[in-house]
Amino acid sequence: MESAPIDLKPVRAWKDVPAFDGEEAEGNYWAAHQLDARLMQASIHRADVRESTTITLRFDPRMLSRIKRVARRRYLNYQSMIKQWLSERMEQELKD
């Protein structure tokens, strides 16, 4: 017996992904949602080394651990995810 394909709701911004109470809640969410192709592409975009500047940020070790955990759940490099968050926030600030 073949089941009908599930129509997944697109996630267009990282801020739309809720904090999960556990793995089951996260699994249920992703069973009904998928990343929008543009968000996925923006998350994996690699800038040419000549177009970027290296900086140093200091994080509390616990905060960095939490950031890395979120990134792993999304199959992203944590530094790329931080850059995406900063980019999204900058766009929001420039709109105001």
PDB file of N, CA, C and O in Angstrom:
ATOM      1  N   MET A   1       0.844  -1.178   0.000  1.00  0.00           N
ATOM      2  CA  MET A   1       0.000   0.000   0.000  1.00  0.00           C
ATOM      3  C   MET A   1       0.883   1.233   0.000  1.00  0.00           C
ATOM      4  O   MET A   1       1.723   1.395   0.885  1.00  0.00           O
ATOM      5  N   GLU A   2       0.705   2.095  -0.974  1.00  0.00           N
ATOM      6  CA  GLU A   2       1.520   3.292  -1.122  1.00  0.00           C
ATOM      7  C   GLU A   2       0.806   4.472  -0.477  1.00  0.00           C
ATOM      8  O   GLU A   2      -0.384   4.686  -0.708  1.00  0.00           O
ATOM      9  N   SER A   3       1.540   5.244   0.341  1.00  0.00           N
ATOM     10  CA  SER A   3       0.914   6.391   0.988  1.00  0.00           C
ATOM     11  C   SER A   3       1.063   7.627   0.119  1.00  0.00           C
ATOM     12  O   SER A   3       1.989   7.729  -0.686  1.00  0.00           O
ATOM     13  N   ALA A   4       0.146   8.558   0.288  1.00  0.00           N
ATOM     14  CA  ALA A   4       0.182   9.806  -0.469  1.00  0.00           C
ATOM     15  C   ALA A   4       1.345  10.656   0.011  1.00  0.00           C
ATOM     16  O   ALA A   4       1.671  10.633   1.198  1.00  0.00           O
ATOM     17  N   PRO A   5       1.986  11.415  -0.892  1.00  0.00           N
ATOM     18  CA  PRO A   5       3.096  12.269  -0.479  1.00  0.00           C
ATOM     19  C   PRO A   5       2.611  13.349   0.489  1.00  0.00           C
ATOM     20  O   PRO A   5       1.507  13.877   0.353  1.00  0.00           O
ATOM     21  N   ILE A   6       3.451  13.661   1.454  1.00  0.00           N
ATOM     22  CA  ILE A   6       3.115  14.668   2.456  1.00  0.00           C
ATOM     23  C   ILE A   6       3.512  16.034   1.921  1.00  0.00           C
ATOM     24  O   ILE A   6       4.620  16.209   1.415  1.00  0.00           O
ATOM     25  N   ASP A   7       2.604  17.007   2.034  1.00  0.00           N
ATOM     26  CA  ASP A   7       2.892  18.371   1.603  1.00  0.00           C
ATOM     27  C   ASP A   7       3.559  19.098   2.772  1.00  0.00           C
ATOM     28  O   ASP A   7       2.888  19.515   3.716  1.00  0.00           O
ATOM     29  N   LEU A   8       4.881  19.244   2.701  1.00  0.00           N
ATOM     30  CA  LEU A   8       5.642  19.851   3.784  1.00  0.00           C
ATOM     31  C   LEU A   8       5.563  21.362   3.709  1.00  0.00           C
ATOM     32  O   LEU A   8       5.608  21.945   2.626  1.00  0.00           O
ATOM     33  N   LYS A   9       5.444  22.000   4.883  1.00  0.00           N
ATOM     34  CA  LYS A   9       5.407  23.455   4.955  1.00  0.00           C
ATOM     35  C   LYS A   9       6.832  23.987   4.876  1.00  0.00           C
ATOM     36  O   LYS A   9       7.718  23.484   5.567  1.00  0.00           O
ATOM     37  N   PRO A  10       7.067  25.012   4.033  1.00  0.00           N
ATOM     38  CA  PRO A  10       8.434  25.539   3.915  1.00  0.00           C
ATOM     39  C   PRO A  10       8.819  26.418   5.101  1.00  0.00           C
ATOM     40  O   PRO A  10       7.994  27.162   5.632  1.00  0.00           O
ATOM     41  N   VAL A  11      10.067  26.323   5.502  1.00  0.00           N
ATOM     42  CA  VAL A  11      10.639  27.201   6.519  1.00  0.00           C
ATOM     43  C   VAL A  11      11.503  28.194   5.764  1.00  0.00           C
ATOM     44  O   VAL A  11      12.499  27.812   5.150  1.00  0.00           O
ATOM     45  N   ARG A  12      11.127  29.474   5.808  1.00  0.00           N
ATOM     46  CA  ARG A  12      11.804  30.492   5.001  1.00  0.00           C
ATOM     47  C   ARG A  12      12.824  31.320   5.784  1.00  0.00           C
ATOM     48  O   ARG A  12      13.599  32.066   5.185  1.00  0.00           O
ATOM     49  N   ALA A  13      12.834  31.198   7.114  1.00  0.00           N
ATOM     50  CA  ALA A  13      13.797  31.934   7.941  1.00  0.00           C
ATOM     51  C   ALA A  13      14.094  31.112   9.185  1.00  0.00           C
ATOM     52  O   ALA A  13      13.219  30.423   9.708  1.00  0.00           O
ATOM     53  N   TRP A  14      15.335  31.188   9.655  1.00  0.00           N
ATOM     54  CA  TRP A  14      15.726  30.401  10.833  1.00  0.00           C
ATOM     55  C   TRP A  14      14.909  30.776  12.053  1.00  0.00           C
ATOM     56  O   TRP A  14      14.675  29.938  12.925  1.00  0.00           O
ATOM     57  N   LYS A  15      14.468  32.037  12.127  1.00  0.00           N
ATOM     58  CA  LYS A  15      13.694  32.470  13.298  1.00  0.00           C
ATOM     59  C   LYS A  15      12.342  31.759  13.384  1.00  0.00           C
ATOM     60  O   LYS A  15      11.712  31.742  14.441  1.00  0.00           O
ATOM     61  N   ASP A  16      11.905  31.179  12.279  1.00  0.00           N
ATOM     62  CA  ASP A  16      10.632  30.455  12.261  1.00  0.00           C
ATOM     63  C   ASP A  16      10.735  29.045  12.847  1.00  0.00           C
ATOM     64  O   ASP A  16       9.717  28.393  13.080  1.00  0.00           O
ATOM     65  N   VAL A  17      11.955  28.578  13.083  1.00  0.00           N
ATOM     66  CA  VAL A  17      12.145  27.252  13.672  1.00  0.00           C
ATOM     67  C   VAL A  17      12.067  27.417  15.194  1.00  0.00           C
ATOM     68  O   VAL A  17      12.881  28.136  15.774  1.00  0.00           O
ATOM     69  N   PRO A  18      11.110  26.769  15.844  1.00  0.00           N
ATOM     70  CA  PRO A  18      10.952  26.950  17.290  1.00  0.00           C
ATOM     71  C   PRO A  18      12.026  26.214  18.089  1.00  0.00           C
ATOM     72  O   PRO A  18      12.733  25.349  17.571  1.00  0.00           O
ATOM     73  N   ALA A  19      12.121  26.580  19.352  1.00  0.00           N
ATOM     74  CA  ALA A  19      12.964  25.817  20.280  1.00  0.00           C
ATOM     75  C   ALA A  19      12.180  24.547  20.618  1.00  0.00           C
ATOM     76  O   ALA A  19      10.974  24.601  20.859  1.00  0.00           O
ATOM     77  N   PHE A  20      12.862  23.423  20.634  1.00  0.00           N
ATOM     78  CA  PHE A  20      12.183  22.147  20.853  1.00  0.00           C
ATOM     79  C   PHE A  20      12.390  21.664  22.281  1.00  0.00           C
ATOM     80  O   PHE A  20      13.453  21.867  22.869  1.00  0.00           O
ATOM     81  N   ASP A  21      11.367  21.025  22.832  1.00  0.00           N
ATOM     82  CA  ASP A  21      11.448  20.463  24.185  1.00  0.00           C
ATOM     83  C   ASP A  21      12.224  19.154  24.206  1.00  0.00           C
ATOM     84  O   ASP A  21      12.684  18.721  25.263  1.00  0.00           O
ATOM     85  N   GLY A  22      12.367  18.535  23.069  1.00  0.00           N
ATOM     86  CA  GLY A  22      13.078  17.263  22.997  1.00  0.00           C
ATOM     87  C   GLY A  22      13.152  16.772  21.567  1.00  0.00           C
ATOM     88  O   GLY A  22      12.646  17.407  20.641  1.00  0.00           O
ATOM     89  N   GLU A  23      13.798  15.620  21.408  1.00  0.00           N
ATOM     90  CA  GLU A  23      13.993  15.063  20.070  1.00  0.00           C
ATOM     91  C   GLU A  23      12.675  14.684  19.405  1.00  0.00           C
ATOM     92  O   GLU A  23      12.529  14.822  18.191  1.00  0.00           O
ATOM     93  N   GLU A  24      11.725  14.211  20.191  1.00  0.00           N
ATOM     94  CA  GLU A  24      10.433  13.822  19.607  1.00  0.00           C
ATOM     95  C   GLU A  24       9.715  15.037  19.027  1.00  0.00           C
ATOM     96  O   GLU A  24       9.163  14.972  17.928  1.00  0.00           O
ATOM     97  N   ALA A  25       9.723  16.149  19.772  1.00  0.00           N
ATOM     98  CA  ALA A  25       9.096  17.379  19.281  1.00  0.00           C
ATOM     99  C   ALA A  25       9.798  17.874  18.020  1.00  0.00           C
ATOM    100  O   ALA A  25       9.149  18.332  17.080  1.00  0.00           O
ATOM    101  N   GLU A  26      11.122  17.780  18.007  1.00  0.00           N
ATOM    102  CA  GLU A  26      11.878  18.207  16.830  1.00  0.00           C
ATOM    103  C   GLU A  26      11.571  17.302  15.637  1.00  0.00           C
ATOM    104  O   GLU A  26      11.404  17.783  14.516  1.00  0.00           O
ATOM    105  N   GLY A  27      11.498  16.002  15.876  1.00  0.00           N
ATOM    106  CA  GLY A  27      11.170  15.063  14.812  1.00  0.00           C
ATOM    107  C   GLY A  27       9.786  15.313  14.230  1.00  0.00           C
ATOM    108  O   GLY A  27       9.592  15.258  13.015  1.00  0.00           O
ATOM    109  N   ASN A  28       8.827  15.588  15.107  1.00  0.00           N
ATOM    110  CA  ASN A  28       7.466  15.889  14.649  1.00  0.00           C
ATOM    111  C   ASN A  28       7.432  17.152  13.800  1.00  0.00           C
ATOM    112  O   ASN A  28       6.730  17.218  12.791  1.00  0.00           O
ATOM    113  N   TYR A  29       8.202  18.156  14.224  1.00  0.00           N
ATOM    114  CA  TYR A  29       8.251  19.413  13.468  1.00  0.00           C
ATOM    115  C   TYR A  29       8.802  19.172  12.064  1.00  0.00           C
ATOM    116  O   TYR A  29       8.198  19.587  11.075  1.00  0.00           O
ATOM    117  N   TRP A  30       9.961  18.493  11.982  1.00  0.00           N
ATOM    118  CA  TRP A  30      10.597  18.290  10.685  1.00  0.00           C
ATOM    119  C   TRP A  30       9.852  17.277   9.821  1.00  0.00           C
ATOM    120  O   TRP A  30      10.082  17.216   8.613  1.00  0.00           O
ATOM    121  N   ALA A  31       8.970  16.487  10.412  1.00  0.00           N
ATOM    122  CA  ALA A  31       8.137  15.579   9.620  1.00  0.00           C
ATOM    123  C   ALA A  31       7.079  16.364   8.843  1.00  0.00           C
ATOM    124  O   ALA A  31       6.528  15.862   7.864  1.00  0.00           O
ATOM    125  N   ALA A  32       6.797  17.598   9.279  1.00  0.00           N
ATOM    126  CA  ALA A  32       5.776  18.421   8.635  1.00  0.00           C
ATOM    127  C   ALA A  32       6.351  19.658   7.949  1.00  0.00           C
ATOM    128  O   ALA A  32       5.616  20.390   7.286  1.00  0.00           O
ATOM    129  N   HIS A  33       7.653  19.902   8.098  1.00  0.00           N
ATOM    130  CA  HIS A  33       8.286  21.099   7.546  1.00  0.00           C
ATOM    131  C   HIS A  33       9.554  20.739   6.776  1.00  0.00           C
ATOM    132  O   HIS A  33      10.140  19.676   6.978  1.00  0.00           O
ATOM    133  N   GLN A  34       9.962  21.638   5.897  1.00  0.00           N
ATOM    134  CA  GLN A  34      11.234  21.488   5.201  1.00  0.00           C
ATOM    135  C   GLN A  34      11.831  22.877   4.987  1.00  0.00           C
ATOM    136  O   GLN A  34      11.106  23.871   4.937  1.00  0.00           O
ATOM    137  N   LEU A  35      13.153  22.938   4.863  1.00  0.00           N
ATOM    138  CA  LEU A  35      13.816  24.207   4.613  1.00  0.00           C
ATOM    139  C   LEU A  35      13.521  24.679   3.203  1.00  0.00           C
ATOM    140  O   LEU A  35      13.573  23.899   2.252  1.00  0.00           O
ATOM    141  N   ASP A  36      13.213  25.952   3.073  1.00  0.00           N
ATOM    142  CA  ASP A  36      13.046  26.567   1.772  1.00  0.00           C
ATOM    143  C   ASP A  36      14.378  26.482   1.025  1.00  0.00           C
ATOM    144  O   ASP A  36      15.436  26.638   1.635  1.00  0.00           O
ATOM    145  N   ALA A  37      14.338  26.242  -0.256  1.00  0.00           N
ATOM    146  CA  ALA A  37      15.562  26.069  -1.046  1.00  0.00           C
ATOM    147  C   ALA A  37      16.478  27.288  -0.945  1.00  0.00           C
ATOM    148  O   ALA A  37      17.699  27.143  -0.893  1.00  0.00           O
ATOM    149  N   ARG A  38      15.892  28.493  -0.918  1.00  0.00           N
ATOM    150  CA  ARG A  38      16.726  29.702  -0.822  1.00  0.00           C
ATOM    151  C   ARG A  38      17.417  29.804   0.526  1.00  0.00           C
ATOM    152  O   ARG A  38      18.565  30.242   0.600  1.00  0.00           O
ATOM    153  N   LEU A  39      16.734  29.406   1.591  1.00  0.00           N
ATOM    154  CA  LEU A  39      17.349  29.428   2.917  1.00  0.00           C
ATOM    155  C   LEU A  39      18.476  28.407   2.984  1.00  0.00           C
ATOM    156  O   LEU A  39      19.537  28.682   3.544  1.00  0.00           O
ATOM    157  N   MET A  40      18.246  27.242   2.420  1.00  0.00           N
ATOM    158  CA  MET A  40      19.290  26.216   2.393  1.00  0.00           C
ATOM    159  C   MET A  40      20.497  26.705   1.597  1.00  0.00           C
ATOM    160  O   MET A  40      21.636  26.549   2.038  1.00  0.00           O
ATOM    161  N   GLN A  41      20.252  27.296   0.425  1.00  0.00           N
ATOM    162  CA  GLN A  41      21.345  27.789  -0.410  1.00  0.00           C
ATOM    163  C   GLN A  41      22.116  28.899   0.312  1.00  0.00           C
ATOM    164  O   GLN A  41      23.346  28.927   0.269  1.00  0.00           O
ATOM    165  N   ALA A  42      21.407  29.799   0.964  1.00  0.00           N
ATOM    166  CA  ALA A  42      22.067  30.888   1.694  1.00  0.00           C
ATOM    167  C   ALA A  42      22.897  30.345   2.846  1.00  0.00           C
ATOM    168  O   ALA A  42      23.923  30.926   3.202  1.00  0.00           O
ATOM    169  N   SER A  43      22.463  29.244   3.424  1.00  0.00           N
ATOM    170  CA  SER A  43      23.169  28.653   4.557  1.00  0.00           C
ATOM    171  C   SER A  43      24.454  27.957   4.139  1.00  0.00           C
ATOM    172  O   SER A  43      25.398  27.875   4.926  1.00  0.00           O
ATOM    173  N   ILE A  44      24.501  27.460   2.925  1.00  0.00           N
ATOM    174  CA  ILE A  44      25.698  26.740   2.488  1.00  0.00           C
ATOM    175  C   ILE A  44      26.584  27.579   1.583  1.00  0.00           C
ATOM    176  O   ILE A  44      27.650  27.125   1.168  1.00  0.00           O
ATOM    177  N   HIS A  45      26.156  28.797   1.273  1.00  0.00           N
ATOM    178  CA  HIS A  45      26.950  29.676   0.409  1.00  0.00           C
ATOM    179  C   HIS A  45      28.309  29.931   1.036  1.00  0.00           C
ATOM    180  O   HIS A  45      28.408  30.285   2.211  1.00  0.00           O
ATOM    181  N   ARG A  46      29.326  29.753   0.261  1.00  0.00           N
ATOM    182  CA  ARG A  46      30.694  29.988   0.720  1.00  0.00           C
ATOM    183  C   ARG A  46      31.228  31.212  -0.001  1.00  0.00           C
ATOM    184  O   ARG A  46      31.354  31.206  -1.226  1.00  0.00           O
ATOM    185  N   ALA A  47      31.540  32.255   0.742  1.00  0.00           N
ATOM    186  CA  ALA A  47      32.111  33.457   0.141  1.00  0.00           C
ATOM    187  C   ALA A  47      33.546  33.167  -0.297  1.00  0.00           C
ATOM    188  O   ALA A  47      34.265  32.393   0.336  1.00  0.00           O
ATOM    189  N   ASP A  48      33.929  33.789  -1.360  1.00  0.00           N
ATOM    190  CA  ASP A  48      35.318  33.705  -1.803  1.00  0.00           C
ATOM    191  C   ASP A  48      36.193  34.268  -0.690  1.00  0.00           C
ATOM    192  O   ASP A  48      35.859  35.295  -0.100  1.00  0.00           O
ATOM    193  N   VAL A  49      37.302  33.609  -0.400  1.00  0.00           N
ATOM    194  CA  VAL A  49      38.184  34.032   0.694  1.00  0.00           C
ATOM    195  C   VAL A  49      38.581  35.488   0.526  1.00  0.00           C
ATOM    196  O   VAL A  49      38.718  36.204   1.518  1.00  0.00           O
ATOM    197  N   ARG A  50      38.766  35.937  -0.690  1.00  0.00           N
ATOM    198  CA  ARG A  50      39.157  37.325  -0.925  1.00  0.00           C
ATOM    199  C   ARG A  50      38.042  38.293  -0.561  1.00  0.00           C
ATOM    200  O   ARG A  50      38.303  39.481  -0.369  1.00  0.00           O
ATOM    201  N   GLU A  51      36.802  37.813  -0.462  1.00  0.00           N
ATOM    202  CA  GLU A  51      35.665  38.672  -0.152  1.00  0.00           C
ATOM    203  C   GLU A  51      35.354  38.716   1.339  1.00  0.00           C
ATOM    204  O   GLU A  51      34.403  39.386   1.742  1.00  0.00           O
ATOM    205  N   SER A  52      36.118  38.028   2.159  1.00  0.00           N
ATOM    206  CA  SER A  52      35.801  37.991   3.579  1.00  0.00           C
ATOM    207  C   SER A  52      36.989  38.443   4.413  1.00  0.00           C
ATOM    208  O   SER A  52      38.140  38.405   3.978  1.00  0.00           O
ATOM    209  N   THR A  53      36.667  38.872   5.627  1.00  0.00           N
ATOM    210  CA  THR A  53      37.672  39.315   6.583  1.00  0.00           C
ATOM    211  C   THR A  53      37.543  38.457   7.827  1.00  0.00           C
ATOM    212  O   THR A  53      36.435  38.225   8.311  1.00  0.00           O
ATOM    213  N   THR A  54      38.638  37.996   8.334  1.00  0.00           N
ATOM    214  CA  THR A  54      38.629  37.178   9.547  1.00  0.00           C
ATOM    215  C   THR A  54      38.547  38.084  10.767  1.00  0.00           C
ATOM    216  O   THR A  54      39.273  39.073  10.872  1.00  0.00           O
ATOM    217  N   ILE A  55      37.648  37.730  11.693  1.00  0.00           N
ATOM    218  CA  ILE A  55      37.538  38.441  12.960  1.00  0.00           C
ATOM    219  C   ILE A  55      37.573  37.425  14.095  1.00  0.00           C
ATOM    220  O   ILE A  55      37.466  36.220  13.869  1.00  0.00           O
ATOM    221  N   THR A  56      37.721  37.916  15.290  1.00  0.00           N
ATOM    222  CA  THR A  56      37.698  37.053  16.473  1.00  0.00           C
ATOM    223  C   THR A  56      36.556  37.490  17.374  1.00  0.00           C
ATOM    224  O   THR A  56      36.421  38.673  17.687  1.00  0.00           O
ATOM    225  N   LEU A  57      35.739  36.540  17.787  1.00  0.00           N
ATOM    226  CA  LEU A  57      34.669  36.780  18.753  1.00  0.00           C
ATOM    227  C   LEU A  57      34.899  35.876  19.948  1.00  0.00           C
ATOM    228  O   LEU A  57      35.296  34.721  19.790  1.00  0.00           O
ATOM    229  N   ARG A  58      34.656  36.384  21.120  1.00  0.00           N
ATOM    230  CA  ARG A  58      34.782  35.569  22.323  1.00  0.00           C
ATOM    231  C   ARG A  58      33.386  35.196  22.807  1.00  0.00           C
ATOM    232  O   ARG A  58      32.527  36.057  22.993  1.00  0.00           O
ATOM    233  N   PHE A  59      33.175  33.890  23.008  1.00  0.00           N
ATOM    234  CA  PHE A  59      31.899  33.377  23.479  1.00  0.00           C
ATOM    235  C   PHE A  59      32.102  32.654  24.799  1.00  0.00           C
ATOM    236  O   PHE A  59      33.152  32.063  25.049  1.00  0.00           O
ATOM    237  N   ASP A  60      31.095  32.711  25.623  1.00  0.00           N
ATOM    238  CA  ASP A  60      31.064  31.863  26.806  1.00  0.00           C
ATOM    239  C   ASP A  60      31.068  30.419  26.293  1.00  0.00           C
ATOM    240  O   ASP A  60      30.329  30.105  25.360  1.00  0.00           O
ATOM    241  N   PRO A  61      31.878  29.540  26.878  1.00  0.00           N
ATOM    242  CA  PRO A  61      31.956  28.157  26.361  1.00  0.00           C
ATOM    243  C   PRO A  61      30.602  27.452  26.301  1.00  0.00           C
ATOM    244  O   PRO A  61      30.362  26.667  25.384  1.00  0.00           O
ATOM    245  N   ARG A  62      29.719  27.714  27.257  1.00  0.00           N
ATOM    246  CA  ARG A  62      28.401  27.067  27.238  1.00  0.00           C
ATOM    247  C   ARG A  62      27.569  27.571  26.071  1.00  0.00           C
ATOM    248  O   ARG A  62      26.860  26.795  25.431  1.00  0.00           O
ATOM    249  N   MET A  63      27.651  28.883  25.786  1.00  0.00           N
ATOM    250  CA  MET A  63      26.898  29.431  24.668  1.00  0.00           C
ATOM    251  C   MET A  63      27.415  28.841  23.354  1.00  0.00           C
ATOM    252  O   MET A  63      26.625  28.457  22.491  1.00  0.00           O
ATOM    253  N   LEU A  64      28.729  28.769  23.204  1.00  0.00           N
ATOM    254  CA  LEU A  64      29.289  28.208  21.981  1.00  0.00           C
ATOM    255  C   LEU A  64      28.878  26.750  21.811  1.00  0.00           C
ATOM    256  O   LEU A  64      28.588  26.307  20.700  1.00  0.00           O
ATOM    257  N   SER A  65      28.855  26.016  22.899  1.00  0.00           N
ATOM    258  CA  SER A  65      28.421  24.619  22.844  1.00  0.00           C
ATOM    259  C   SER A  65      26.974  24.524  22.365  1.00  0.00           C
ATOM    260  O   SER A  65      26.644  23.660  21.553  1.00  0.00           O
ATOM    261  N   ARG A  66      26.118  25.402  22.860  1.00  0.00           N
ATOM    262  CA  ARG A  66      24.708  25.407  22.449  1.00  0.00           C
ATOM    263  C   ARG A  66      24.568  25.773  20.974  1.00  0.00           C
ATOM    264  O   ARG A  66      23.761  25.181  20.256  1.00  0.00           O
ATOM    265  N   ILE A  67      25.357  26.751  20.525  1.00  0.00           N
ATOM    266  CA  ILE A  67      25.330  27.151  19.115  1.00  0.00           C
ATOM    267  C   ILE A  67      25.743  25.980  18.231  1.00  0.00           C
ATOM    268  O   ILE A  67      25.101  25.702  17.218  1.00  0.00           O
ATOM    269  N   LYS A  68      26.809  25.301  18.615  1.00  0.00           N
ATOM    270  CA  LYS A  68      27.277  24.152  17.832  1.00  0.00           C
ATOM    271  C   LYS A  68      26.231  23.049  17.796  1.00  0.00           C
ATOM    272  O   LYS A  68      26.050  22.399  16.767  1.00  0.00           O
ATOM    273  N   ARG A  69      25.545  22.835  18.907  1.00  0.00           N
ATOM    274  CA  ARG A  69      24.505  21.803  18.956  1.00  0.00           C
ATOM    275  C   ARG A  69      23.362  22.143  17.992  1.00  0.00           C
ATOM    276  O   ARG A  69      22.874  21.270  17.274  1.00  0.00           O
ATOM    277  N   VAL A  70      22.938  23.410  17.977  1.00  0.00           N
ATOM    278  CA  VAL A  70      21.884  23.837  17.049  1.00  0.00           C
ATOM    279  C   VAL A  70      22.344  23.627  15.606  1.00  0.00           C
ATOM    280  O   VAL A  70      21.587  23.132  14.770  1.00  0.00           O
ATOM    281  N   ALA A  71      23.582  24.005  15.325  1.00  0.00           N
ATOM    282  CA  ALA A  71      24.111  23.866  13.967  1.00  0.00           C
ATOM    283  C   ALA A  71      24.151  22.398  13.533  1.00  0.00           C
ATOM    284  O   ALA A  71      23.792  22.071  12.402  1.00  0.00           O
ATOM    285  N   ARG A  72      24.589  21.520  14.436  1.00  0.00           N
ATOM    286  CA  ARG A  72      24.632  20.086  14.101  1.00  0.00           C
ATOM    287  C   ARG A  72      23.245  19.562  13.778  1.00  0.00           C
ATOM    288  O   ARG A  72      23.081  18.776  12.845  1.00  0.00           O
ATOM    289  N   ARG A  73      22.253  19.984  14.532  1.00  0.00           N
ATOM    290  CA  ARG A  73      20.887  19.533  14.273  1.00  0.00           C
ATOM    291  C   ARG A  73      20.403  19.963  12.895  1.00  0.00           C
ATOM    292  O   ARG A  73      19.560  19.302  12.288  1.00  0.00           O
ATOM    293  N   ARG A  74      20.941  21.069  12.412  1.00  0.00           N
ATOM    294  CA  ARG A  74      20.544  21.588  11.104  1.00  0.00           C
ATOM    295  C   ARG A  74      21.526  21.188  10.010  1.00  0.00           C
ATOM    296  O   ARG A  74      21.407  21.637   8.870  1.00  0.00           O
ATOM    297  N   TYR A  75      22.498  20.343  10.356  1.00  0.00           N
ATOM    298  CA  TYR A  75      23.519  19.888   9.406  1.00  0.00           C
ATOM    299  C   TYR A  75      24.269  21.061   8.785  1.00  0.00           C
ATOM    300  O   TYR A  75      24.521  21.083   7.580  1.00  0.00           O
ATOM    301  N   LEU A  76      24.624  22.042   9.625  1.00  0.00           N
ATOM    302  CA  LEU A  76      25.337  23.226   9.179  1.00  0.00           C
ATOM    303  C   LEU A  76      26.644  23.382   9.927  1.00  0.00           C
ATOM    304  O   LEU A  76      26.803  22.865  11.032  1.00  0.00           O
ATOM    305  N   ASN A  77      27.563  24.085   9.330  1.00  0.00           N
ATOM    306  CA  ASN A  77      28.765  24.523  10.017  1.00  0.00           C
ATOM    307  C   ASN A  77      28.336  25.651  10.959  1.00  0.00           C
ATOM    308  O   ASN A  77      27.614  26.556  10.541  1.00  0.00           O
ATOM    309  N   TYR A  78      28.767  25.610  12.213  1.00  0.00           N
ATOM    310  CA  TYR A  78      28.287  26.601  13.178  1.00  0.00           C
ATOM    311  C   TYR A  78      28.694  28.022  12.801  1.00  0.00           C
ATOM    312  O   TYR A  78      27.941  28.962  13.055  1.00  0.00           O
ATOM    313  N   GLN A  79      29.872  28.197  12.199  1.00  0.00           N
ATOM    314  CA  GLN A  79      30.289  29.541  11.807  1.00  0.00           C
ATOM    315  C   GLN A  79      29.415  30.069  10.674  1.00  0.00           C
ATOM    316  O   GLN A  79      29.066  31.249  10.660  1.00  0.00           O
ATOM    317  N   SER A  80      29.062  29.211   9.732  1.00  0.00           N
ATOM    318  CA  SER A  80      28.164  29.616   8.652  1.00  0.00           C
ATOM    319  C   SER A  80      26.794  29.979   9.198  1.00  0.00           C
ATOM    320  O   SER A  80      26.172  30.936   8.738  1.00  0.00           O
ATOM    321  N   MET A  81      26.322  29.218  10.177  1.00  0.00           N
ATOM    322  CA  MET A  81      25.025  29.506  10.763  1.00  0.00           C
ATOM    323  C   MET A  81      25.044  30.860  11.476  1.00  0.00           C
ATOM    324  O   MET A  81      24.088  31.628  11.362  1.00  0.00           O
ATOM    325  N   ILE A  82      26.115  31.160  12.207  1.00  0.00           N
ATOM    326  CA  ILE A  82      26.234  32.449  12.891  1.00  0.00           C
ATOM    327  C   ILE A  82      26.224  33.577  11.860  1.00  0.00           C
ATOM    328  O   ILE A  82      25.563  34.596  12.062  1.00  0.00           O
ATOM    329  N   LYS A  83      26.957  33.399  10.749  1.00  0.00           N
ATOM    330  CA  LYS A  83      26.962  34.431   9.704  1.00  0.00           C
ATOM    331  C   LYS A  83      25.562  34.618   9.123  1.00  0.00           C
ATOM    332  O   LYS A  83      25.150  35.743   8.840  1.00  0.00           O
ATOM    333  N   GLN A  84      24.832  33.517   8.946  1.00  0.00           N
ATOM    334  CA  GLN A  84      23.465  33.614   8.429  1.00  0.00           C
ATOM    335  C   GLN A  84      22.580  34.378   9.403  1.00  0.00           C
ATOM    336  O   GLN A  84      21.798  35.235   8.992  1.00  0.00           O
ATOM    337  N   TRP A  85      22.700  34.072  10.700  1.00  0.00           N
ATOM    338  CA  TRP A  85      21.919  34.788  11.707  1.00  0.00           C
ATOM    339  C   TRP A  85      22.230  36.279  11.679  1.00  0.00           C
ATOM    340  O   TRP A  85      21.323  37.109  11.732  1.00  0.00           O
ATOM    341  N   LEU A  86      23.512  36.616  11.596  1.00  0.00           N
ATOM    342  CA  LEU A  86      23.906  38.021  11.556  1.00  0.00           C
ATOM    343  C   LEU A  86      23.372  38.713  10.300  1.00  0.00           C
ATOM    344  O   LEU A  86      22.911  39.853  10.356  1.00  0.00           O
ATOM    345  N   SER A  87      23.440  38.020   9.187  1.00  0.00           N
ATOM    346  CA  SER A  87      22.931  38.575   7.938  1.00  0.00           C
ATOM    347  C   SER A  87      21.435  38.842   8.018  1.00  0.00           C
ATOM    348  O   SER A  87      20.970  39.904   7.604  1.00  0.00           O
ATOM    349  N   GLU A  88      20.674  37.877   8.552  1.00  0.00           N
ATOM    350  CA  GLU A  88      19.230  38.046   8.684  1.00  0.00           C
ATOM    351  C   GLU A  88      18.905  39.203   9.615  1.00  0.00           C
ATOM    352  O   GLU A  88      18.003  39.993   9.336  1.00  0.00           O
ATOM    353  N   ARG A  89      19.632  39.306  10.718  1.00  0.00           N
ATOM    354  CA  ARG A  89      19.379  40.383  11.668  1.00  0.00           C
ATOM    355  C   ARG A  89      19.736  41.745  11.064  1.00  0.00           C
ATOM    356  O   ARG A  89      19.030  42.726  11.295  1.00  0.00           O
ATOM    357  N   MET A  90      20.822  41.810  10.297  1.00  0.00           N
ATOM    358  CA  MET A  90      21.208  43.055   9.676  1.00  0.00           C
ATOM    359  C   MET A  90      20.142  43.511   8.694  1.00  0.00           C
ATOM    360  O   MET A  90      19.810  44.695   8.646  1.00  0.00           O
ATOM    361  N   GLU A  91      19.602  42.583   7.908  1.00  0.00           N
ATOM    362  CA  GLU A  91      18.529  42.929   6.981  1.00  0.00           C
ATOM    363  C   GLU A  91      17.312  43.474   7.747  1.00  0.00           C
ATOM    364  O   GLU A  91      16.681  44.443   7.324  1.00  0.00           O
ATOM    365  N   GLN A  92      17.003  42.846   8.859  1.00  0.00           N
ATOM    366  CA  GLN A  92      15.871  43.298   9.685  1.00  0.00           C
ATOM    367  C   GLN A  92      16.138  44.701  10.227  1.00  0.00           C
ATOM    368  O   GLN A  92      15.244  45.548  10.210  1.00  0.00           O
ATOM    369  N   GLU A  93      17.335  44.953  10.700  1.00  0.00           N
ATOM    370  CA  GLU A  93      17.686  46.277  11.235  1.00  0.00           C
ATOM    371  C   GLU A  93      17.631  47.348  10.157  1.00  0.00           C
ATOM    372  O   GLU A  93      17.198  48.471  10.416  1.00  0.00           O
ATOM    373  N   LEU A  94      18.068  47.008   8.951  1.00  0.00           N
ATOM    374  CA  LEU A  94      18.086  47.996   7.867  1.00  0.00           C
ATOM    375  C   LEU A  94      16.686  48.325   7.380  1.00  0.00           C
ATOM    376  O   LEU A  94      16.465  49.400   6.822  1.00  0.00           O
ATOM    377  N   LYS A  95      15.735  47.416   7.581  1.00  0.00           N
ATOM    378  CA  LYS A  95      14.347  47.672   7.189  1.00  0.00           C
ATOM    379  C   LYS A  95      13.691  48.687   8.126  1.00  0.00           C
ATOM    380  O   LYS A  95      12.820  49.448   7.705  1.00  0.00           O
ATOM    381  N   ASP A  96      14.107  48.700   9.390  1.00  0.00           N
ATOM    382  CA  ASP A  96      13.490  49.589  10.396  1.00  0.00           C
ATOM    383  C   ASP A  96      13.894  51.026  10.253  1.00  0.00           C
ATOM    384  O   ASP A  96      13.451  51.872  11.029  1.00  0.00           O
TER     385      ASP A  96
END
